[in-house]
Amino acid sequence: MASNTTLENIVPELLTTAEAARLLSMGERTLWRHSRSGAAPAPVKIGGTLVRYRRSELLDWIEAGCPPTILISINTVRKQCIHLQKLLDRAGPKTRRNRSTLAKN
């Protein structure tokens, strides 16, 4: 008995950015931005340069209602800390003392 399996019937587990974006009904750049911020599942890197998304992770993410991953809050806090540190560095030591005095009151 011959097998009915053809290349057309095979569903790849690893998707290109274009395929993953099409699955999620969004643009490639939007998918990349969401993945980098932690709002969407991260891709896997193959050989250091080839980027693919796991179909199962994307489908699980959709089924869960597209919740943000924990990375989004960590990245947000890290960026805020860096921004505040830059502001404090620009303000100089006198402003830092005043802010710490105000915080105690």
N, C-alpha and C positions, 0 to 999 in steps of 0.2 A: 504494500500500500504506500503510495507516494505521500509525502508530507505536504500540507497546504501552506506551510510557512514560506512567505516571500518577504523580501525587503520592505514591501509596503505595509506588512502586518506587524513589523517590529517597531516598538515604541522605545526610543532611546531614553535611558535614565539620566544621562548628562546632556543638558541643553546649552546651546550657545546663548549669548546675551540677547540676540535678536529673537530666538525661539522662546526664551523665558519671558521676554517683554511681551511677545505676542500672546503667550499663555495667560499673562496677567493683565492684558489689555492696557498696557502703558508703553511709553516710549523707552528706548534703550537708556538714554541719559537719565530719565526719571528712575528707572530700575537701579542703575548704577549708584545714583545719589542715595536712594533709600537703603541699598545694601551697605554702602559705606557708613551711613549714619546709624545703622542698626535697626532701621524701621522694617527691613525685609531680610529674609535669609541671605547669608553671605555666600558668595560663590566659592568654589574650590579652584585652586591653582594646580595645574598639571605641568610638571616640568619647569615651574617657575614663571612661565609666560602665558600659557594657555588657560583661559578662564572659562569655567563651565558652572552651570547651576544644576543642582539635583532636583529632578522633577518631583520626587516624593516629598522633599522639603517644601517646595513651592505649593504643592497641592495640600499638604498638611497645614501650611500657613494660611491658605485661603479658607480651608475648612474651619480653622480656629477663629476666623473673622479678621485676619490680617493684623494681629496684635503686634505692637513694637517689641523688639527683643530687649534684654537688659542692657545691651550695649548703648542704646540710645540715651538712657539716663546717665550712664558712666561718661559717655562722650560729652554730653551736655554739661555735666558738672566739671569735667576736666577743662573744657573750653572756657567756662565761666571763671574758674580759678586762674587760668592763664591770663584772661582779660583783666581780672581784678589785680593780679600781680603787676601787670604792665601799668595800670593806672596808678598803683601805689608807687612804683618805681619812678614814674614821671612826676608825681606829686612831691617827692622828697621826704626826708626824715621828719621835718616839722609837722607836716600833715598827718603822718602816721601816728605821732604822739597825740595829736588832737583827736584823731579818730579813736584811739584806744582809750583816751580819757572820757570821751563821749559814750563809749560802749559800757564803761563801768558805771555811769550814772543812770 
